[in-house]
Amino acid sequence: MDYKQRIQSVLNYIESHVQEDIPCESLVALAGFSKLHFLRVFEAYTGFTVMSYVRGRKLDLADE
């Protein structure tokens, strides 16, 4: 599985669990990277830190 697929699986997980508490460690485990590497790769692919992305998705749903 390449980086893009791993990050997409994390994004899919976030979308399906956005109304729950999502600890960063669970996303790291899902991606299969070290925490530091995951944080760098996630930001490189999305333009957001992982927790700011999660917060933003929660806020988007709150506005609907």
Predicted model as a PDB file, atoms N, CA, C, CB and O in Angstrom, pLDDT in the B-factor column:
MODEL        1                                                                  
ATOM      1  N   MET A   1       0.860  -1.179   0.000  1.00 71.00           N  
ATOM      2  CA  MET A   1       0.000   0.000   0.000  1.00 71.00           C  
ATOM      3  C   MET A   1       0.902   1.236   0.000  1.00 71.00           C  
ATOM      4  CB  MET A   1      -0.976   0.001   1.239  1.00 71.00           C  
ATOM      5  O   MET A   1       1.829   1.331   0.804  1.00 71.00           O  
ATOM      6  N   ASP A   2       0.632   2.169  -0.891  1.00 93.00           N  
ATOM      7  CA  ASP A   2       1.463   3.364  -0.950  1.00 93.00           C  
ATOM      8  C   ASP A   2       0.952   4.446  -0.004  1.00 93.00           C  
ATOM      9  CB  ASP A   2       1.516   3.898  -2.375  1.00 93.00           C  
ATOM     10  O   ASP A   2      -0.098   4.299   0.621  1.00 93.00           O  
ATOM     11  N   TYR A   3       1.701   5.520   0.088  1.00 94.00           N  
ATOM     12  CA  TYR A   3       1.376   6.603   1.023  1.00 94.00           C  
ATOM     13  C   TYR A   3      -0.016   7.166   0.775  1.00 94.00           C  
ATOM     14  CB  TYR A   3       2.409   7.720   0.916  1.00 94.00           C  
ATOM     15  O   TYR A   3      -0.793   7.376   1.707  1.00 94.00           O  
ATOM     16  N   LYS A   4      -0.318   7.407  -0.497  1.00 95.00           N  
ATOM     17  CA  LYS A   4      -1.620   8.005  -0.817  1.00 95.00           C  
ATOM     18  C   LYS A   4      -2.770   7.116  -0.341  1.00 95.00           C  
ATOM     19  CB  LYS A   4      -1.739   8.250  -2.332  1.00 95.00           C  
ATOM     20  O   LYS A   4      -3.755   7.614   0.204  1.00 95.00           O  
ATOM     21  N   GLN A   5      -2.648   5.819  -0.542  1.00 96.00           N  
ATOM     22  CA  GLN A   5      -3.692   4.889  -0.093  1.00 96.00           C  
ATOM     23  C   GLN A   5      -3.798   4.869   1.422  1.00 96.00           C  
ATOM     24  CB  GLN A   5      -3.411   3.478  -0.612  1.00 96.00           C  
ATOM     25  O   GLN A   5      -4.899   4.816   1.970  1.00 96.00           O  
ATOM     26  N   ARG A   6      -2.665   4.910   2.096  1.00 96.00           N  
ATOM     27  CA  ARG A   6      -2.684   4.911   3.564  1.00 96.00           C  
ATOM     28  C   ARG A   6      -3.345   6.171   4.115  1.00 96.00           C  
ATOM     29  CB  ARG A   6      -1.259   4.790   4.114  1.00 96.00           C  
ATOM     30  O   ARG A   6      -4.148   6.104   5.046  1.00 96.00           O  
ATOM     31  N   ILE A   7      -3.005   7.312   3.538  1.00 97.00           N  
ATOM     32  CA  ILE A   7      -3.620   8.558   3.995  1.00 97.00           C  
ATOM     33  C   ILE A   7      -5.105   8.567   3.642  1.00 97.00           C  
ATOM     34  CB  ILE A   7      -2.908   9.783   3.372  1.00 97.00           C  
ATOM     35  O   ILE A   7      -5.917   9.053   4.429  1.00 97.00           O  
ATOM     36  N   GLN A   8      -5.472   8.044   2.486  1.00 97.00           N  
ATOM     37  CA  GLN A   8      -6.892   7.978   2.126  1.00 97.00           C  
ATOM     38  C   GLN A   8      -7.663   7.090   3.090  1.00 97.00           C  
ATOM     39  CB  GLN A   8      -7.059   7.461   0.696  1.00 97.00           C  
ATOM     40  O   GLN A   8      -8.802   7.405   3.433  1.00 97.00           O  
ATOM     41  N   SER A   9      -7.069   5.989   3.535  1.00 97.00           N  
ATOM     42  CA  SER A   9      -7.758   5.135   4.498  1.00 97.00           C  
ATOM     43  C   SER A   9      -7.936   5.865   5.834  1.00 97.00           C  
ATOM     44  CB  SER A   9      -6.979   3.820   4.704  1.00 97.00           C  
ATOM     45  O   SER A   9      -8.941   5.667   6.517  1.00 97.00           O  
ATOM     46  N   VAL A  10      -6.976   6.699   6.207  1.00 97.00           N  
ATOM     47  CA  VAL A  10      -7.111   7.511   7.421  1.00 97.00           C  
ATOM     48  C   VAL A  10      -8.228   8.536   7.232  1.00 97.00           C  
ATOM     49  CB  VAL A  10      -5.768   8.225   7.765  1.00 97.00           C  
ATOM     50  O   VAL A  10      -9.047   8.727   8.130  1.00 97.00           O  
ATOM     51  N   LEU A  11      -8.270   9.193   6.078  1.00 98.00           N  
ATOM     52  CA  LEU A  11      -9.331  10.172   5.810  1.00 98.00           C  
ATOM     53  C   LEU A  11     -10.706   9.509   5.822  1.00 98.00           C  
ATOM     54  CB  LEU A  11      -9.093  10.864   4.459  1.00 98.00           C  
ATOM     55  O   LEU A  11     -11.664  10.077   6.346  1.00 98.00           O  
ATOM     56  N   ASN A  12     -10.805   8.321   5.252  1.00 98.00           N  
ATOM     57  CA  ASN A  12     -12.072   7.587   5.273  1.00 98.00           C  
ATOM     58  C   ASN A  12     -12.485   7.256   6.703  1.00 98.00           C  
ATOM     59  CB  ASN A  12     -11.961   6.298   4.443  1.00 98.00           C  
ATOM     60  O   ASN A  12     -13.658   7.367   7.060  1.00 98.00           O  
ATOM     61  N   TYR A  13     -11.519   6.852   7.513  1.00 97.00           N  
ATOM     62  CA  TYR A  13     -11.802   6.546   8.918  1.00 97.00           C  
ATOM     63  C   TYR A  13     -12.299   7.797   9.643  1.00 97.00           C  
ATOM     64  CB  TYR A  13     -10.541   5.984   9.617  1.00 97.00           C  
ATOM     65  O   TYR A  13     -13.271   7.741  10.396  1.00 97.00           O  
ATOM     66  N   ILE A  14     -11.630   8.915   9.412  1.00 97.00           N  
ATOM     67  CA  ILE A  14     -12.044  10.168  10.055  1.00 97.00           C  
ATOM     68  C   ILE A  14     -13.477  10.500   9.669  1.00 97.00           C  
ATOM     69  CB  ILE A  14     -11.097  11.330   9.663  1.00 97.00           C  
ATOM     70  O   ILE A  14     -14.287  10.852  10.527  1.00 97.00           O  
ATOM     71  N   GLU A  15     -13.795  10.392   8.380  1.00 96.00           N  
ATOM     72  CA  GLU A  15     -15.152  10.707   7.919  1.00 96.00           C  
ATOM     73  C   GLU A  15     -16.207   9.806   8.564  1.00 96.00           C  
ATOM     74  CB  GLU A  15     -15.230  10.580   6.402  1.00 96.00           C  
ATOM     75  O   GLU A  15     -17.292  10.268   8.918  1.00 96.00           O  
ATOM     76  N   SER A  16     -15.888   8.540   8.714  1.00 96.00           N  
ATOM     77  CA  SER A  16     -16.889   7.617   9.268  1.00 96.00           C  
ATOM     78  C   SER A  16     -16.961   7.662  10.790  1.00 96.00           C  
ATOM     79  CB  SER A  16     -16.585   6.204   8.826  1.00 96.00           C  
ATOM     80  O   SER A  16     -17.897   7.119  11.375  1.00 96.00           O  
ATOM     81  N   HIS A  17     -15.989   8.301  11.441  1.00 96.00           N  
ATOM     82  CA  HIS A  17     -15.987   8.382  12.903  1.00 96.00           C  
ATOM     83  C   HIS A  17     -15.895   9.826  13.400  1.00 96.00           C  
ATOM     84  CB  HIS A  17     -14.829   7.570  13.468  1.00 96.00           C  
ATOM     85  O   HIS A  17     -15.509  10.065  14.544  1.00 96.00           O  
ATOM     86  N   VAL A  18     -16.244  10.778  12.553  1.00 94.00           N  
ATOM     87  CA  VAL A  18     -16.033  12.183  12.870  1.00 94.00           C  
ATOM     88  C   VAL A  18     -16.819  12.642  14.101  1.00 94.00           C  
ATOM     89  CB  VAL A  18     -16.412  13.030  11.684  1.00 94.00           C  
ATOM     90  O   VAL A  18     -16.407  13.592  14.766  1.00 94.00           O  
ATOM     91  N   GLN A  19     -17.916  12.002  14.411  1.00 92.00           N  
ATOM     92  CA  GLN A  19     -18.710  12.408  15.567  1.00 92.00           C  
ATOM     93  C   GLN A  19     -18.233  11.758  16.859  1.00 92.00           C  
ATOM     94  CB  GLN A  19     -20.163  12.070  15.337  1.00 92.00           C  
ATOM     95  O   GLN A  19     -18.833  11.954  17.915  1.00 92.00           O  
ATOM     96  N   GLU A  20     -17.160  10.988  16.775  1.00 94.00           N  
ATOM     97  CA  GLU A  20     -16.586  10.338  17.949  1.00 94.00           C  
ATOM     98  C   GLU A  20     -15.270  11.018  18.311  1.00 94.00           C  
ATOM     99  CB  GLU A  20     -16.368   8.823  17.694  1.00 94.00           C  
ATOM    100  O   GLU A  20     -14.748  11.837  17.555  1.00 94.00           O  
ATOM    101  N   ASP A  21     -14.748  10.664  19.476  1.00 94.00           N  
ATOM    102  CA  ASP A  21     -13.411  11.112  19.854  1.00 94.00           C  
ATOM    103  C   ASP A  21     -12.417  10.298  19.023  1.00 94.00           C  
ATOM    104  CB  ASP A  21     -13.151  10.940  21.412  1.00 94.00           C  
ATOM    105  O   ASP A  21     -12.467   9.068  19.033  1.00 94.00           O  
ATOM    106  N   ILE A  22     -11.530  10.961  18.316  1.00 94.00           N  
ATOM    107  CA  ILE A  22     -10.561  10.276  17.458  1.00 94.00           C  
ATOM    108  C   ILE A  22      -9.154  10.599  17.960  1.00 94.00           C  
ATOM    109  CB  ILE A  22     -10.732  10.698  15.955  1.00 94.00           C  
ATOM    110  O   ILE A  22      -8.614  11.658  17.643  1.00 94.00           O  
ATOM    111  N   PRO A  23      -8.561   9.700  18.735  1.00 94.00           N  
ATOM    112  CA  PRO A  23      -7.189   9.960  19.189  1.00 94.00           C  
ATOM    113  C   PRO A  23      -6.196   9.825  18.045  1.00 94.00           C  
ATOM    114  CB  PRO A  23      -6.810   9.004  20.324  1.00 94.00           C  
ATOM    115  O   PRO A  23      -6.341   8.954  17.187  1.00 94.00           O  
ATOM    116  N   CYS A  24      -5.215  10.666  18.037  1.00 94.00           N  
ATOM    117  CA  CYS A  24      -4.197  10.655  16.993  1.00 94.00           C  
ATOM    118  C   CYS A  24      -3.517   9.292  16.911  1.00 94.00           C  
ATOM    119  CB  CYS A  24      -3.158  11.750  17.249  1.00 94.00           C  
ATOM    120  O   CYS A  24      -3.184   8.830  15.819  1.00 94.00           O  
ATOM    121  N   GLU A  25      -3.312   8.650  18.047  1.00 95.00           N  
ATOM    122  CA  GLU A  25      -2.629   7.361  18.083  1.00 95.00           C  
ATOM    123  C   GLU A  25      -3.369   6.297  17.271  1.00 95.00           C  
ATOM    124  CB  GLU A  25      -2.474   6.896  19.522  1.00 95.00           C  
ATOM    125  O   GLU A  25      -2.737   5.430  16.667  1.00 95.00           O  
ATOM    126  N   SER A  26      -4.695   6.356  17.254  1.00 95.00           N  
ATOM    127  CA  SER A  26      -5.448   5.374  16.467  1.00 95.00           C  
ATOM    128  C   SER A  26      -5.248   5.604  14.970  1.00 95.00           C  
ATOM    129  CB  SER A  26      -6.946   5.440  16.816  1.00 95.00           C  
ATOM    130  O   SER A  26      -5.232   4.648  14.195  1.00 95.00           O  
ATOM    131  N   LEU A  27      -5.098   6.852  14.561  1.00 96.00           N  
ATOM    132  CA  LEU A  27      -4.854   7.162  13.157  1.00 96.00           C  
ATOM    133  C   LEU A  27      -3.446   6.744  12.751  1.00 96.00           C  
ATOM    134  CB  LEU A  27      -5.061   8.660  12.892  1.00 96.00           C  
ATOM    135  O   LEU A  27      -3.222   6.262  11.641  1.00 96.00           O  
ATOM    136  N   VAL A  28      -2.502   6.936  13.672  1.00 97.00           N  
ATOM    137  CA  VAL A  28      -1.119   6.511  13.422  1.00 97.00           C  
ATOM    138  C   VAL A  28      -1.081   5.004  13.200  1.00 97.00           C  
ATOM    139  CB  VAL A  28      -0.190   6.910  14.606  1.00 97.00           C  
ATOM    140  O   VAL A  28      -0.445   4.524  12.262  1.00 97.00           O  
ATOM    141  N   ALA A  29      -1.764   4.262  14.065  1.00 96.00           N  
ATOM    142  CA  ALA A  29      -1.789   2.800  13.944  1.00 96.00           C  
ATOM    143  C   ALA A  29      -2.443   2.376  12.635  1.00 96.00           C  
ATOM    144  CB  ALA A  29      -2.534   2.172  15.135  1.00 96.00           C  
ATOM    145  O   ALA A  29      -1.976   1.441  11.984  1.00 96.00           O  
ATOM    146  N   LEU A  30      -3.504   3.046  12.250  1.00 96.00           N  
ATOM    147  CA  LEU A  30      -4.193   2.722  11.006  1.00 96.00           C  
ATOM    148  C   LEU A  30      -3.286   2.940   9.789  1.00 96.00           C  
ATOM    149  CB  LEU A  30      -5.464   3.568  10.874  1.00 96.00           C  
ATOM    150  O   LEU A  30      -3.298   2.144   8.850  1.00 96.00           O  
ATOM    151  N   ALA A  31      -2.513   4.007   9.811  1.00 96.00           N  
ATOM    152  CA  ALA A  31      -1.624   4.315   8.689  1.00 96.00           C  
ATOM    153  C   ALA A  31      -0.425   3.379   8.633  1.00 96.00           C  
ATOM    154  CB  ALA A  31      -1.145   5.752   8.781  1.00 96.00           C  
ATOM    155  O   ALA A  31       0.108   3.113   7.556  1.00 96.00           O  
ATOM    156  N   GLY A  32      -0.002   2.879   9.786  1.00 95.00           N  
ATOM    157  CA  GLY A  32       1.129   1.958   9.804  1.00 95.00           C  
ATOM    158  C   GLY A  32       2.487   2.644   9.704  1.00 95.00           C  
ATOM    159  O   GLY A  32       3.469   2.025   9.295  1.00 95.00           O  
ATOM    160  N   PHE A  33       2.543   3.915  10.074  1.00 95.00           N  
ATOM    161  CA  PHE A  33       3.798   4.663  10.098  1.00 95.00           C  
ATOM    162  C   PHE A  33       4.175   4.936  11.545  1.00 95.00           C  
ATOM    163  CB  PHE A  33       3.679   5.992   9.295  1.00 95.00           C  
ATOM    164  O   PHE A  33       3.370   4.735  12.454  1.00 95.00           O  
ATOM    165  N   SER A  34       5.408   5.397  11.754  1.00 96.00           N  
ATOM    166  CA  SER A  34       5.743   5.950  13.061  1.00 96.00           C  
ATOM    167  C   SER A  34       4.946   7.240  13.216  1.00 96.00           C  
ATOM    168  CB  SER A  34       7.297   6.203  13.211  1.00 96.00           C  
ATOM    169  O   SER A  34       4.511   7.822  12.223  1.00 96.00           O  
ATOM    170  N   LYS A  35       4.752   7.689  14.447  1.00 96.00           N  
ATOM    171  CA  LYS A  35       3.940   8.885  14.672  1.00 96.00           C  
ATOM    172  C   LYS A  35       4.517  10.098  13.952  1.00 96.00           C  
ATOM    173  CB  LYS A  35       3.829   9.174  16.165  1.00 96.00           C  
ATOM    174  O   LYS A  35       3.788  10.825  13.276  1.00 96.00           O  
ATOM    175  N   LEU A  36       5.806  10.316  14.092  1.00 97.00           N  
ATOM    176  CA  LEU A  36       6.428  11.478  13.465  1.00 97.00           C  
ATOM    177  C   LEU A  36       6.299  11.425  11.940  1.00 97.00           C  
ATOM    178  CB  LEU A  36       7.903  11.566  13.864  1.00 97.00           C  
ATOM    179  O   LEU A  36       5.989  12.432  11.303  1.00 97.00           O  
ATOM    180  N   HIS A  37       6.534  10.273  11.375  1.00 97.00           N  
ATOM    181  CA  HIS A  37       6.426  10.130   9.921  1.00 97.00           C  
ATOM    182  C   HIS A  37       4.977  10.330   9.473  1.00 97.00           C  
ATOM    183  CB  HIS A  37       6.942   8.741   9.471  1.00 97.00           C  
ATOM    184  O   HIS A  37       4.726  11.002   8.473  1.00 97.00           O  
ATOM    185  N   PHE A  38       4.042   9.761  10.194  1.00 97.00           N  
ATOM    186  CA  PHE A  38       2.625   9.936   9.860  1.00 97.00           C  
ATOM    187  C   PHE A  38       2.242  11.410   9.866  1.00 97.00           C  
ATOM    188  CB  PHE A  38       1.741   9.159  10.846  1.00 97.00           C  
ATOM    189  O   PHE A  38       1.588  11.885   8.938  1.00 97.00           O  
ATOM    190  N   LEU A  39       2.642  12.132  10.899  1.00 97.00           N  
ATOM    191  CA  LEU A  39       2.284  13.543  10.992  1.00 97.00           C  
ATOM    192  C   LEU A  39       2.836  14.332   9.811  1.00 97.00           C  
ATOM    193  CB  LEU A  39       2.795  14.136  12.301  1.00 97.00           C  
ATOM    194  O   LEU A  39       2.156  15.206   9.275  1.00 97.00           O  
ATOM    195  N   ARG A  40       4.044  14.032   9.413  1.00 97.00           N  
ATOM    196  CA  ARG A  40       4.647  14.719   8.254  1.00 97.00           C  
ATOM    197  C   ARG A  40       3.934  14.364   6.952  1.00 97.00           C  
ATOM    198  CB  ARG A  40       6.137  14.363   8.138  1.00 97.00           C  
ATOM    199  O   ARG A  40       3.615  15.242   6.151  1.00 97.00           O  
ATOM    200  N   VAL A  41       3.689  13.080   6.750  1.00 97.00           N  
ATOM    201  CA  VAL A  41       3.058  12.630   5.503  1.00 97.00           C  
ATOM    202  C   VAL A  41       1.630  13.157   5.412  1.00 97.00           C  
ATOM    203  CB  VAL A  41       3.064  11.085   5.412  1.00 97.00           C  
ATOM    204  O   VAL A  41       1.212  13.622   4.352  1.00 97.00           O  
ATOM    205  N   PHE A  42       0.875  13.091   6.511  1.00 97.00           N  
ATOM    206  CA  PHE A  42      -0.504  13.577   6.507  1.00 97.00           C  
ATOM    207  C   PHE A  42      -0.543  15.053   6.119  1.00 97.00           C  
ATOM    208  CB  PHE A  42      -1.160  13.367   7.891  1.00 97.00           C  
ATOM    209  O   PHE A  42      -1.346  15.457   5.278  1.00 97.00           O  
ATOM    210  N   GLU A  43       0.319  15.851   6.729  1.00 97.00           N  
ATOM    211  CA  GLU A  43       0.325  17.282   6.416  1.00 97.00           C  
ATOM    212  C   GLU A  43       0.769  17.545   4.981  1.00 97.00           C  
ATOM    213  CB  GLU A  43       1.236  18.028   7.382  1.00 97.00           C  
ATOM    214  O   GLU A  43       0.254  18.455   4.331  1.00 97.00           O  
ATOM    215  N   ALA A  44       1.710  16.766   4.489  1.00 97.00           N  
ATOM    216  CA  ALA A  44       2.162  16.932   3.111  1.00 97.00           C  
ATOM    217  C   ALA A  44       1.039  16.630   2.116  1.00 97.00           C  
ATOM    218  CB  ALA A  44       3.366  16.026   2.837  1.00 97.00           C  
ATOM    219  O   ALA A  44       0.923  17.309   1.096  1.00 97.00           O  
ATOM    220  N   TYR A  45       0.221  15.630   2.398  1.00 97.00           N  
ATOM    221  CA  TYR A  45      -0.860  15.244   1.480  1.00 97.00           C  
ATOM    222  C   TYR A  45      -2.093  16.130   1.605  1.00 97.00           C  
ATOM    223  CB  TYR A  45      -1.254  13.807   1.728  1.00 97.00           C  
ATOM    224  O   TYR A  45      -2.761  16.399   0.607  1.00 97.00           O  
ATOM    225  N   THR A  46      -2.404  16.590   2.824  1.00 97.00           N  
ATOM    226  CA  THR A  46      -3.655  17.332   3.022  1.00 97.00           C  
ATOM    227  C   THR A  46      -3.471  18.835   3.167  1.00 97.00           C  
ATOM    228  CB  THR A  46      -4.353  16.814   4.231  1.00 97.00           C  
ATOM    229  O   THR A  46      -4.399  19.602   2.910  1.00 97.00           O  
ATOM    230  N   GLY A  47      -2.274  19.263   3.581  1.00 97.00           N  
ATOM    231  CA  GLY A  47      -2.060  20.679   3.855  1.00 97.00           C  
ATOM    232  C   GLY A  47      -2.480  21.083   5.252  1.00 97.00           C  
ATOM    233  O   GLY A  47      -2.421  22.262   5.601  1.00 97.00           O  
ATOM    234  N   PHE A  48      -2.908  20.114   6.061  1.00 97.00           N  
ATOM    235  CA  PHE A  48      -3.359  20.366   7.432  1.00 97.00           C  
ATOM    236  C   PHE A  48      -2.654  19.411   8.385  1.00 97.00           C  
ATOM    237  CB  PHE A  48      -4.899  20.212   7.549  1.00 97.00           C  
ATOM    238  O   PHE A  48      -2.294  18.295   8.012  1.00 97.00           O  
ATOM    239  N   THR A  49      -2.462  19.865   9.625  1.00 97.00           N  
ATOM    240  CA  THR A  49      -2.044  18.901  10.636  1.00 97.00           C  
ATOM    241  C   THR A  49      -3.228  17.976  10.876  1.00 97.00           C  
ATOM    242  CB  THR A  49      -1.577  19.610  11.971  1.00 97.00           C  
ATOM    243  O   THR A  49      -4.372  18.342  10.607  1.00 97.00           O  
ATOM    244  N   VAL A  50      -2.957  16.793  11.377  1.00 96.00           N  
ATOM    245  CA  VAL A  50      -4.026  15.794  11.499  1.00 96.00           C  
ATOM    246  C   VAL A  50      -5.141  16.265  12.436  1.00 96.00           C  
ATOM    247  CB  VAL A  50      -3.452  14.468  12.003  1.00 96.00           C  
ATOM    248  O   VAL A  50      -6.318  16.115  12.108  1.00 96.00           O  
ATOM    249  N   MET A  51      -4.797  16.822  13.576  1.00 94.00           N  
ATOM    250  CA  MET A  51      -5.846  17.209  14.511  1.00 94.00           C  
ATOM    251  C   MET A  51      -6.576  18.474  14.059  1.00 94.00           C  
ATOM    252  CB  MET A  51      -5.257  17.420  15.895  1.00 94.00           C  
ATOM    253  O   MET A  51      -7.752  18.641  14.383  1.00 94.00           O  
ATOM    254  N   SER A  52      -5.918  19.364  13.325  1.00 96.00           N  
ATOM    255  CA  SER A  52      -6.640  20.517  12.787  1.00 96.00           C  
ATOM    256  C   SER A  52      -7.605  20.057  11.698  1.00 96.00           C  
ATOM    257  CB  SER A  52      -5.654  21.577  12.230  1.00 96.00           C  
ATOM    258  O   SER A  52      -8.681  20.634  11.537  1.00 96.00           O  
ATOM    259  N   TYR A  53      -7.226  19.025  10.951  1.00 97.00           N  
ATOM    260  CA  TYR A  53      -8.143  18.462   9.948  1.00 97.00           C  
ATOM    261  C   TYR A  53      -9.374  17.865  10.635  1.00 97.00           C  
ATOM    262  CB  TYR A  53      -7.424  17.378   9.092  1.00 97.00           C  
ATOM    263  O   TYR A  53     -10.503  18.100  10.204  1.00 97.00           O  
ATOM    264  N   VAL A  54      -9.156  17.097  11.695  1.00 96.00           N  
ATOM    265  CA  VAL A  54     -10.267  16.477  12.431  1.00 96.00           C  
ATOM    266  C   VAL A  54     -11.177  17.568  13.008  1.00 96.00           C  
ATOM    267  CB  VAL A  54      -9.731  15.551  13.573  1.00 96.00           C  
ATOM    268  O   VAL A  54     -12.398  17.487  12.879  1.00 96.00           O  
ATOM    269  N   ARG A  55     -10.592  18.576  13.637  1.00 95.00           N  
ATOM    270  CA  ARG A  55     -11.388  19.676  14.200  1.00 95.00           C  
ATOM    271  C   ARG A  55     -12.187  20.378  13.106  1.00 95.00           C  
ATOM    272  CB  ARG A  55     -10.477  20.691  14.926  1.00 95.00           C  
ATOM    273  O   ARG A  55     -13.361  20.701  13.292  1.00 95.00           O  
ATOM    274  N   GLY A  56     -11.548  20.608  11.974  1.00 95.00           N  
ATOM    275  CA  GLY A  56     -12.232  21.276  10.870  1.00 95.00           C  
ATOM    276  C   GLY A  56     -13.424  20.471  10.369  1.00 95.00           C  
ATOM    277  O   GLY A  56     -14.473  21.041  10.069  1.00 95.00           O  
ATOM    278  N   ARG A  57     -13.275  19.162  10.274  1.00 95.00           N  
ATOM    279  CA  ARG A  57     -14.386  18.312   9.835  1.00 95.00           C  
ATOM    280  C   ARG A  57     -15.520  18.341  10.855  1.00 95.00           C  
ATOM    281  CB  ARG A  57     -13.906  16.862   9.615  1.00 95.00           C  
ATOM    282  O   ARG A  57     -16.692  18.370  10.482  1.00 95.00           O  
ATOM    283  N   LYS A  58     -15.172  18.334  12.144  1.00 93.00           N  
ATOM    284  CA  LYS A  58     -16.195  18.414  13.200  1.00 93.00           C  
ATOM    285  C   LYS A  58     -16.940  19.747  13.120  1.00 93.00           C  
ATOM    286  CB  LYS A  58     -15.550  18.243  14.603  1.00 93.00           C  
ATOM    287  O   LYS A  58     -18.162  19.787  13.266  1.00 93.00           O  
ATOM    288  N   LEU A  59     -16.213  20.825  12.891  1.00 93.00           N  
ATOM    289  CA  LEU A  59     -16.840  22.140  12.771  1.00 93.00           C  
ATOM    290  C   LEU A  59     -17.716  22.221  11.530  1.00 93.00           C  
ATOM    291  CB  LEU A  59     -15.776  23.235  12.731  1.00 93.00           C  
ATOM    292  O   LEU A  59     -18.794  22.813  11.571  1.00 93.00           O  
ATOM    293  N   ASP A  60     -17.268  21.637  10.436  1.00 91.00           N  
ATOM    294  CA  ASP A  60     -18.089  21.627   9.214  1.00 91.00           C  
ATOM    295  C   ASP A  60     -19.423  20.945   9.462  1.00 91.00           C  
ATOM    296  CB  ASP A  60     -17.346  20.920   8.068  1.00 91.00           C  
ATOM    297  O   ASP A  60     -20.463  21.421   9.007  1.00 91.00           O  
ATOM    298  N   LEU A  61     -19.395  19.830  10.184  1.00 88.00           N  
ATOM    299  CA  LEU A  61     -20.646  19.122  10.474  1.00 88.00           C  
ATOM    300  C   LEU A  61     -21.521  19.900  11.439  1.00 88.00           C  
ATOM    301  CB  LEU A  61     -20.354  17.745  11.046  1.00 88.00           C  
ATOM    302  O   LEU A  61     -22.747  19.836  11.349  1.00 88.00           O  
ATOM    303  N   ALA A  62     -20.916  20.629  12.354  1.00 85.00           N  
ATOM    304  CA  ALA A  62     -21.679  21.422  13.310  1.00 85.00           C  
ATOM    305  C   ALA A  62     -22.426  22.567  12.627  1.00 85.00           C  
ATOM    306  CB  ALA A  62     -20.755  21.973  14.387  1.00 85.00           C  
ATOM    307  O   ALA A  62     -23.493  22.982  13.080  1.00 85.00           O  
ATOM    308  N   ASP A  63     -21.854  23.073  11.535  1.00 78.00           N  
ATOM    309  CA  ASP A  63     -22.465  24.173  10.800  1.00 78.00           C  
ATOM    310  C   ASP A  63     -23.651  23.734   9.946  1.00 78.00           C  
ATOM    311  CB  ASP A  63     -21.437  24.832   9.927  1.00 78.00           C  
ATOM    312  O   ASP A  63     -24.464  24.564   9.539  1.00 78.00           O  
ATOM    313  N   GLU A  64     -23.752  22.458   9.679  1.00 71.00           N  
ATOM    314  CA  GLU A  64     -24.835  21.975   8.794  1.00 71.00           C  
ATOM    315  C   GLU A  64     -26.159  21.934   9.491  1.00 71.00           C  
ATOM    316  CB  GLU A  64     -24.517  20.600   8.262  1.00 71.00           C  
ATOM    317  O   GLU A  64     -27.163  21.554   8.888  1.00 71.00           O  
TER     318      GLU A  64                                                      
ENDMDL                                                                          
END                                                                             
